[in-house]
Amino acid sequence: MTVFSDLNLDGDVPVRARPDYGEWGPNAVDTTAQKKRHRVYAVIAFIVAVAVIVGAGYFWYRIVMGY
């Protein structure tokens, strides 16, 4: 058992599934700031989707009940 973990995060992953590596690390990988923005966008998109579903349900309920 080793004291330190293996820093090779690719492990046994096939070469075709690995990201392209540049001089300082993987290419075409989002930065931390982009990942944070994407998380916020995902939460906003989820809230909008739920609001649309609830609004459509209320709209159809009003039509069916004849209000």
C-alpha angles and dihedrals in degrees: 000000000000126000096222127052121245109265092202098103093180094068112163094344113136115254092244090060096050122095119250110264123223128189095285103026144306119348124225093025118134118251121241091257091053091049090052091050091049090053090053091046090051092052091047092048090050092051092048092048092051091047091051092049093048091045093050091047092051091047093052092043090055091049094048094046092047099236 
